[in-house]
């Protein structure tokens, strides 16, 4: 274990309540929980329901109950994004001239795109950067990224699992959405504000969110927020090679066999646990194994 003289550590697990916890999300939960415990830190749970159209009634409570049944409980109040809309509005106002209204439809963006981002989204060509065209009505709010080759356009960071990472905001992302056409706040804004307000210092989550980091770091810099340490763990895939998710039929965890579910997640993370007797023994072995691999990589 790291000693008490190290800087404070606050980690978090932030599931979306679009269904019950499944094996893929358990991998991320387990990794974030172990990292927080090994570093004598706090582990928080946040419900990321900013996209309320995807929320399933009762799913948030089910997720929290599942985590507790597996031995993982939040060290503080559970933050719920849908309850924080006024806070996101405050931050939007702080960004001032860095944001602008965009009247482009998805079809128009697809037709005029300058390429595809790593996550498959169209790279916005900056059509509305200098103002809305006559007759256009604002649909979204976008954040203006630095021009190619200018200061701050290249974002670099060191991922604790994947190593050095780099992304050019202008050519690989483009000006990105902070408020959607349906009025909901975008994930990028909400997660940056929430992490700052919860004083999160370390983020351990799935590699599917790796492409979001440059946008989040840029937002943090504009708002004067500290940048957390990041670790993106591998994704559990289904038999078709797709990321295991609620959208492609991932099954809820079987809480009649908590040890089996925990062991499967630990095996995927290559923790190499041996002859685990029960859940208590699992946690002892898992903490020791994570400490060996990542305890010194703060």
C-alpha positions as CSV (number, residue, x, y, z in Angstrom):
1,X,0.0,0.0,0.0
2,X,1.1,3.6,-0.6
3,X,1.8,5.5,2.6
4,X,-0.4,8.2,4.1
5,X,2.0,10.9,2.9
6,X,0.9,10.5,-0.7
7,X,-1.5,13.1,-2.1
8,X,-5.2,12.3,-1.5
9,X,-6.9,10.0,-3.9
10,X,-10.5,10.2,-5.0
11,X,-11.8,7.7,-7.6
12,X,-15.2,7.1,-9.0
13,X,-17.4,4.6,-10.9
14,X,-20.0,6.3,-13.0
15,X,-22.5,3.9,-14.6
16,X,-25.5,4.9,-16.8
17,X,-28.8,3.6,-15.6
18,X,-29.9,2.2,-18.9
19,X,-30.2,-1.3,-17.5
20,X,-28.7,-3.6,-14.8
21,X,-25.0,-4.0,-14.1
22,X,-23.5,-6.6,-16.4
23,X,-20.1,-8.3,-16.7
24,X,-18.5,-5.6,-18.8
25,X,-19.4,-2.8,-16.4
26,X,-18.3,-5.0,-13.5
27,X,-14.8,-5.0,-15.0
28,X,-14.7,-1.2,-14.8
29,X,-16.2,-1.1,-11.4
30,X,-13.8,-3.6,-10.0
31,X,-10.7,-1.9,-11.5
32,X,-11.7,1.5,-10.1
33,X,-12.6,0.1,-6.7
34,X,-9.4,-1.8,-6.4
35,X,-7.3,1.2,-7.4
36,X,-8.9,3.4,-4.9
37,X,-8.5,0.9,-2.1
38,X,-4.9,0.1,-2.9
39,X,-4.1,3.8,-2.8
40,X,-5.9,4.4,0.5
41,X,-8.4,6.6,-1.3
42,X,-12.1,7.3,-1.5
43,X,-14.3,5.6,-4.0
44,X,-17.4,7.4,-5.2
45,X,-20.4,6.3,-7.3
46,X,-22.0,8.7,-9.7
47,X,-25.2,8.0,-11.7
48,X,-24.6,9.4,-15.2
49,X,-28.2,9.9,-16.4
50,X,-27.7,13.1,-18.2
51,X,-29.3,11.5,-21.3
52,X,-32.6,10.9,-19.6
53,X,-34.1,9.3,-22.7
54,X,-31.9,6.2,-22.1
55,X,-32.6,5.9,-18.4
56,X,-34.6,2.8,-17.2
57,X,-36.8,3.3,-14.2
58,X,-35.3,1.6,-11.2
59,X,-32.0,0.8,-12.9
60,X,-30.0,3.2,-10.7
61,X,-31.2,1.6,-7.5
62,X,-30.6,-1.8,-9.0
63,X,-27.0,-0.9,-9.9
64,X,-26.3,0.4,-6.4
65,X,-27.8,-2.7,-4.8
66,X,-25.7,-4.9,-7.0
67,X,-22.5,-3.1,-6.2
68,X,-23.3,-3.4,-2.5
69,X,-24.1,-7.2,-2.8
70,X,-20.6,-7.6,-4.4
71,X,-18.9,-5.7,-1.6
72,X,-18.6,-2.2,-3.2
73,X,-20.2,0.8,-1.6
74,X,-19.7,4.4,-2.3
75,X,-17.6,6.4,0.3
76,X,-19.9,9.4,-0.1
77,X,-23.2,10.6,-1.4
78,X,-24.2,9.2,-4.8
79,X,-24.2,12.1,-7.3
80,X,-27.0,12.1,-9.9
81,X,-26.4,14.0,-13.1
82,X,-30.1,14.7,-13.9
83,X,-30.3,16.7,-10.6
84,X,-27.5,19.0,-11.6
85,X,-28.8,20.9,-14.7
86,X,-28.5,24.4,-13.1
87,X,-24.8,23.7,-12.3
88,X,-24.1,22.8,-16.0
89,X,-25.9,26.0,-17.0
90,X,-23.5,28.0,-14.7
91,X,-20.5,26.4,-16.3
92,X,-21.8,27.0,-19.8
93,X,-22.1,30.7,-19.0
94,X,-18.5,30.7,-17.7
95,X,-17.3,29.5,-21.1
96,X,-18.5,32.7,-22.8
97,X,-16.9,33.3,-26.2
98,X,-15.5,29.7,-26.3
99,X,-19.0,28.4,-27.3
100,X,-21.3,29.2,-30.2
101,X,-24.7,28.1,-31.5
102,X,-24.8,25.7,-34.3
103,X,-27.7,25.2,-36.7
104,X,-26.4,22.2,-38.6
105,X,-28.4,19.0,-38.7
106,X,-26.8,15.6,-38.5
107,X,-27.4,15.1,-42.2
108,X,-25.7,18.4,-43.0
109,X,-22.7,17.5,-40.8
110,X,-22.4,14.1,-42.4
111,X,-22.5,15.6,-45.9
112,X,-19.8,18.3,-45.1
113,X,-17.7,16.4,-42.7
114,X,-13.9,16.5,-42.9
115,X,-13.4,13.0,-41.7
116,X,-14.4,10.6,-38.9
117,X,-13.2,10.7,-35.3
118,X,-11.9,7.5,-33.6
119,X,-15.4,6.9,-32.1
120,X,-17.0,7.0,-35.6
121,X,-18.6,10.4,-35.2
122,X,-18.3,12.9,-38.0
123,X,-15.6,15.6,-37.5
124,X,-17.4,18.9,-37.5
125,X,-16.1,21.3,-40.2
126,X,-16.8,24.5,-38.4
127,X,-19.7,25.6,-40.6
128,X,-21.3,27.9,-37.9
129,X,-18.1,29.1,-36.3
130,X,-18.5,32.7,-37.6
131,X,-22.3,32.8,-37.0
132,X,-25.5,31.2,-38.1
133,X,-26.3,31.4,-41.8
134,X,-29.5,33.4,-42.7
135,X,-32.6,31.4,-41.9
136,X,-30.7,29.0,-39.7
137,X,-32.0,28.3,-36.2
138,X,-29.6,27.2,-33.4
139,X,-29.9,23.5,-32.7
140,X,-26.8,22.8,-30.5
141,X,-24.1,24.6,-28.6
142,X,-20.5,23.8,-29.6
143,X,-17.2,24.5,-28.0
144,X,-14.6,26.1,-30.2
145,X,-11.3,24.1,-30.2
146,X,-7.9,25.7,-31.1
147,X,-7.0,26.0,-34.8
148,X,-4.7,23.4,-36.2
149,X,-1.1,23.9,-35.1
150,X,-1.9,26.5,-32.5
151,X,-1.2,26.3,-28.8
152,X,-3.4,23.8,-26.9
153,X,-4.6,22.0,-30.1
154,X,-2.5,18.9,-29.4
155,X,-3.6,17.2,-26.2
156,X,-1.1,14.7,-24.7
157,X,-1.5,12.6,-21.5
158,X,-0.1,9.4,-20.0
159,X,-2.6,6.6,-19.5
160,X,-1.7,4.3,-16.6
161,X,-2.7,1.2,-18.6
162,X,-2.1,2.2,-22.2
163,X,0.8,4.6,-21.9
164,X,1.4,7.9,-23.8
165,X,-1.6,9.2,-25.8
166,X,-2.0,12.1,-28.2
167,X,-4.9,13.7,-30.0
168,X,-5.1,16.8,-32.3
169,X,-8.4,18.4,-31.4
170,X,-9.0,20.3,-34.7
171,X,-8.2,17.5,-37.1
172,X,-9.4,14.5,-35.1
173,X,-12.4,15.9,-33.2
174,X,-13.5,19.4,-34.4
175,X,-15.7,21.8,-32.4
176,X,-17.8,19.5,-30.2
177,X,-21.2,19.7,-28.7
178,X,-21.8,20.9,-25.1
179,X,-25.6,21.1,-25.3
180,X,-27.6,18.8,-27.6
181,X,-30.5,19.7,-30.0
182,X,-32.9,18.0,-27.6
183,X,-31.8,20.4,-24.8
184,X,-29.8,17.8,-22.8
185,X,-26.3,18.6,-21.7
186,X,-23.6,16.6,-23.5
187,X,-21.6,14.0,-21.7
188,X,-18.3,15.9,-22.1
189,X,-19.5,18.9,-20.2
190,X,-21.3,17.0,-17.4
191,X,-18.4,14.6,-16.7
192,X,-15.8,17.4,-16.5
193,X,-17.9,19.5,-14.1
194,X,-18.9,16.5,-12.0
195,X,-15.3,15.2,-11.7
196,X,-14.1,18.7,-10.6
197,X,-17.0,19.2,-8.1
198,X,-16.3,15.8,-6.6
199,X,-12.6,16.5,-6.5
200,X,-11.8,13.3,-8.4
201,X,-8.1,12.8,-8.8
202,X,-8.0,9.4,-10.5
203,X,-10.3,8.0,-13.1
204,X,-10.3,4.3,-14.0
205,X,-12.8,3.3,-16.6
206,X,-13.3,1.3,-19.9
207,X,-11.2,2.0,-23.0
208,X,-14.2,2.9,-25.0
209,X,-14.0,6.3,-23.4
210,X,-10.4,6.9,-24.3
211,X,-11.3,9.1,-27.3
212,X,-13.1,11.5,-25.0
213,X,-10.1,12.4,-22.9
214,X,-8.6,15.1,-25.1
215,X,-11.9,17.0,-25.2
216,X,-12.2,16.7,-21.4
217,X,-8.7,17.9,-20.8
218,X,-9.3,20.9,-23.0
219,X,-12.4,21.8,-21.2
220,X,-10.6,21.4,-17.8
221,X,-8.0,23.8,-19.0
222,X,-10.5,26.4,-20.1
223,X,-12.3,26.2,-16.7
224,X,-9.2,26.1,-14.6
225,X,-9.8,22.6,-13.3
226,X,-7.1,20.1,-12.4
227,X,-6.7,17.2,-14.8
228,X,-7.1,13.8,-13.1
229,X,-4.8,10.8,-13.6
230,X,-6.4,8.4,-16.2
231,X,-6.4,4.6,-16.6
232,X,-8.5,2.9,-19.4
233,X,-8.9,-0.8,-18.9
234,X,-9.7,-3.3,-21.7
235,X,-13.2,-3.9,-22.8
236,X,-15.0,-7.2,-22.4
237,X,-16.5,-8.3,-25.8
238,X,-19.3,-10.5,-26.8
239,X,-19.0,-13.5,-29.2
240,X,-19.2,-11.1,-32.2
241,X,-16.2,-9.1,-30.9
242,X,-18.4,-6.1,-30.0
243,X,-18.1,-4.3,-26.7
244,X,-20.4,-6.0,-24.2
245,X,-23.1,-3.5,-23.4
246,X,-26.8,-3.2,-22.5
247,X,-27.5,-2.2,-26.1
248,X,-26.3,-5.5,-27.5
249,X,-28.0,-7.8,-25.0
250,X,-25.5,-8.0,-22.1
251,X,-27.2,-10.0,-19.3
252,X,-27.5,-8.8,-15.7
253,X,-25.0,-10.2,-13.2
254,X,-26.1,-13.4,-11.4
255,X,-26.1,-12.3,-7.7
256,X,-26.7,-15.9,-6.6
257,X,-23.1,-16.5,-7.5
258,X,-21.2,-13.3,-6.5
259,X,-17.9,-15.0,-6.2
260,X,-18.1,-16.4,-9.7
261,X,-18.9,-13.0,-11.1
262,X,-16.1,-11.3,-9.3
263,X,-13.6,-14.0,-10.3
264,X,-14.5,-13.6,-14.0
265,X,-13.9,-9.9,-13.8
266,X,-10.6,-10.4,-12.0
267,X,-9.5,-13.0,-14.6
268,X,-10.3,-10.6,-17.4
269,X,-8.1,-8.0,-15.7
270,X,-5.4,-10.7,-15.5
271,X,-5.0,-10.5,-11.7
272,X,-4.0,-14.2,-11.5
273,X,-6.0,-15.1,-8.4
274,X,-5.5,-18.7,-7.1
275,X,-7.8,-21.0,-5.1
276,X,-10.1,-18.3,-3.9
277,X,-12.2,-19.7,-1.0
278,X,-15.0,-17.1,-0.6
279,X,-15.8,-13.5,-1.3
280,X,-13.7,-12.2,1.7
281,X,-10.7,-14.2,0.4
282,X,-11.4,-12.8,-3.1
283,X,-11.0,-9.2,-1.9
284,X,-7.8,-9.9,0.0
285,X,-6.2,-11.6,-3.0
286,X,-7.5,-9.1,-5.5
287,X,-6.2,-6.1,-3.5
288,X,-2.8,-7.7,-3.2
289,X,-2.7,-8.5,-6.9
290,X,-3.7,-5.0,-7.9
291,X,-1.2,-3.5,-5.5
292,X,1.6,-5.6,-7.1
293,X,0.7,-4.4,-10.6
294,X,-0.4,-0.8,-10.1
295,X,0.3,0.2,-6.5
296,X,3.4,2.1,-7.4
297,X,1.9,3.6,-10.6
298,X,0.1,6.5,-9.0
